[in-house]
Each structure stands twice: as structure tokens, then as C-alpha cells.
Amino acid sequence: MKFSNSYSQLDNVFYQRTSPAQVSRPQLLLWNQELADQLLLTGDFCRDKALLAQYFSGNRILEGADPIAQAYAGHQFGSFNPQLGDGRAHLLGEVLSDNGLRYDIQLKGSGQTRFSRQGDGKCAIGPAVREYIMSEAMYALGVPSSRCLAVTATGDLVFRETAKPGAVVTRVAASHIRVGTFEYFAARGDLESLEALTGFAINRHFPEITLNSDLDRSQRVLHFLSAVIDKQITLIVNWLRVGFIHGVMNTDNTAISGETIDFGPCAMMGIYHPGTVFSSIDTRGRYAFGNQAAIGQWNMARLAEALLPLIDEIPEKAVALAEPLIRQFSRDFEQAYQLMLANKLGMASLTAQSNEQAGGPTASLAEDLLAQMQEQELDYTQTFARLTLSLENAEEAAKLSHELGPWYGKWRTLLTDEGITADTAKSLMADTNPVVIPRNHHVEAILTEYEQSGDSREIDDFLTVLRTPYKLLPQTQKFQDLPADGDRHYRTFCGT
């Protein structure tokens, strides 16, 4: 692993240099060889599990790594906390992958830093394995996501409600720069650091802005804000496509790279309802499934506020320049969302009438289906998978025609009117609608079994299926069943 540590070359106000805590008996539990290959981490090193456990528990530091804990702030459930930071994580450094892209390598659950706020800096084995499973599932579903390279048991206990075995997750992300990182410096009035951070983020994630020499500083910052907004829209539309609920969309959990990051109280929607929320700490449903777009826009407004001093020295002028980009979020999101729904129904684009006016035939048909799914308490993933199947299966078509009534006939008629063959529609739908997702009851059952037995075979079987979510494997059916209670009593909890 060849490290190239650009973030740690910034001024030390951006981080604390600190080493991971030592653990007593590190043991490698899960290893992502596919990801290791992409990171050019190969050879005898990858076959030595004892050595891997030493490095990815934090007991030993990889050559060239420069461990730091990053500083950031954040709005948590709408309330601003001026100092959060990596309270249980250490960024080892950055590496280039086989495709030339730069990725952060971070240990999570690796001990206290000055940002720990009286926390122990540790992670229990359950949340560690959850992040591994969920991030791999999201990646396979085609949703921008951080990933996990390894989960390493520490041999030490972590005390939460009860004593649990501890673990360290090795997380790989395009970066760990968050909206809250910009808020951290803006709140302190540290414009020099804010400008340095913005320049760094542009160079790392949006180099095309740097290459445009015609832009002045204000224009560069506005282009940056617009690019981050586009990434967030793409991310959230993909969440809604597969039924993912992040659960804690605070600005400190909003990566400007547009990746899904932090899998604490996340969950998957079963029965369709836009108000679905599972997080035990989201008592008012702020981050419910159907609110995620509005929260994405709210988070982008907080990023815009942080960037205002760089846009123009006169606050009123800065607001006048940034506000249209925030307002544009709603329009751009709605267009991307409606196109996604059209794809889920086999149409590669919105119909001509849909492009001309809101509520055209494609958009209206999709919204009518969602309303019917909500009323009849239909499963989100299963319904779209059955619609896909019905295009080639007459028996399934007859069942859905009975269950969905006139809607099913309207859909098939619209496909015909648009000149879309059943084969064409099925091909697009099969690539858009997964046949399997990491259903909450299966995730919980596997985590419980693993905590009790330490046997990873069930995790391996689960991941084999989740890594091929758009195709039926012989073992897929094992993980397609719906929860007996419809997830009505399911709750997720933050892993801290």
C-alpha cells in the first residue's frame, strides 16, 4: 500500500496527529479481497491474517501512513455543534487505486482522540459487521458508497448496554471531507483555513473546476457548490430507488464526495410508506424515507452558508449568488427522481407530455402506483421486482392485474403507446429494480448469530447474494422473504 497523504499536509488546525489505541488480541474477521485488489494491496501480505490483524487493528502502522483525527462540526438533528471531529477514527492516509483514483483509508473504532467528547473511541463488533455488510450491499446496488476493507476483532470488551466484543473497521472512501468540515472553519471565522479547505476539496473531487482558468474565486466556489449539490441529488435519488433510509443525515455525515457514509442507524424500507423511519433517535421522523430529499437540500443550504464569505465579501451579494443554486436543488432533484421512477417502470426517459408539464403520464402513473402501494401496504422491492417479472411471465401478469387493478393495464398500455417493447422495458427494469436487498430482519439475525458463534459462513452466504442484487442465484430466495411483522417494531441504534 503506497500512501500519499495530501490531507495531513494541510495546516494542523484541520486535524490532530494521533496514533490508534493498542488492542490486546487482534484477529482478522472479515477481509474484502476484491477491494484489496482494487487498492493494489496484493501478494504474500494479504495471505498473512495475523499480520493483517496487526495493521488493521491499529497495533502496527503501515509504512507511509500518517494517522490523524479530522476536525469538523455539524448540524445534528437541526442543532449546530461547533466541534465534533473523529472521536473514534484515525485516517491512516490516502492511496491510489488501480484506476488512478485517490481513496482514504480510515480505521474506525480505533481509540480516543481529542474529539472523543468523553467517549471511549471504540466500536462493538455488531455495528462493525453491519457497516461491512451494508456498505458492500450499497456498492453492489450501484449506490455511491464508502466500503469496508476489513473488520478486525480487538480481543477487548466494549461497554454499551452490556459488555460486547470490540472491533475495528477499515473504511475506504473517496474522502472524509464533510459539510461539517466547512462549517467547522466558518463558525470560527477562520477564512484562511476555509479557503484552503475549499481549494483542497476542488482539486481532489472536482479538478475540472481548477482547470478552468477563466473562473475567479467567487465563480470557482459557486461551481464547487453546484457540483456538490449534483452529487447529493444523484446519491439521494439512488437511495430512494432501492429503498434505503440513512437514518442520521446530519451535516457531519454528509460527504461532499456524494458517497453514502456512516451506517449506524440505517435500514431498508419494506412496506412502502414515505414516512418510514427506524432510527431510535429520530423520534420526530426528521430523516424518514420521504424526507431525505428535503434534508439533502437543507444540508446543501448549510454548506452554502459556510461558503458565503468566499463567494463575496458583502453578505447580501453572496446570498444572492448562492440562493439560486439551493432553490435549483428542488427542480433538479424532481427531474432526476421522476426519471428514476420512469426507469423503474421500464421507460428510459419521461414521456413528451411529462417533460412539458408536471403530472404527465409517466409521472402520474408512478405516483399512482406509490399511492396504491402505500394504501395496500405492499413491499417496495418485491412490487417492482414482480412488475419486472410480469413482462415475461403471464401468470405473474395476471396476479398483478388482479392486485393492482386498472393501474396495471394503464402501465402496459403506456409502454405500448410509447413504442417500448416488453423486452426493452424488462431489460431496463432488471437493471434498476433489485431482486434482493439487505432486509433488516436478515441483517439482525446474521449479526446476532455472528456475535454468539463467531462463524462467518452465514455472512459469506449473505454477501454472495447481496453482491449480485439484480440476478437470481440459487441461494437468493433464502434472503428474499419478508419480515413476519412487516418491520413494524424494528428499531435501529447508533453504534457509538
Secondary structure, 3 states (H helix, E strand, C coil): CCECCCHHHCCHHHEEECCCCCCCCCEEEEECHHHHHHCCCCCHHHHCHHHHHHHCCCCCCCCCCCCEEECCCEEECCEEECCCCCCCEEEEEEEECCCCCEEEEEEECECCCCCCCCCCCECEHHHHHHHHHHHHHHHHCCCCECEEEEEEEEEEEEECCCEEEEEEEEEEECCCCEHHHHHHHHHCCCHHHHHHHHHHHHHHHCHHHHHCCCCCHHHHHHHHHHHHHHHHHHHHHHHHHHCEECCCCCHHHCECCCCECCCCCCEECCECCCCCCCECCCCCCCCCHHHHHHHHHHHHHHHHHHHHHHHCCCHHHHHHHHHHHHHHHHHHHHHHHHHHHHHHCCCCCCCHHHHHCCCCHHHHHHHHHHHHHHHHCCEHHHHHHHHHHHCCCHHHHHHHHHHHCHHHHHHHHHHHHCCCCHHHHHHHHHHHCCCCCCCHHHHHHHHHHHHHHCCCHHHHHHHHHHCCCCCCCCCHHHHCCCCCCCCCCCCECCCC
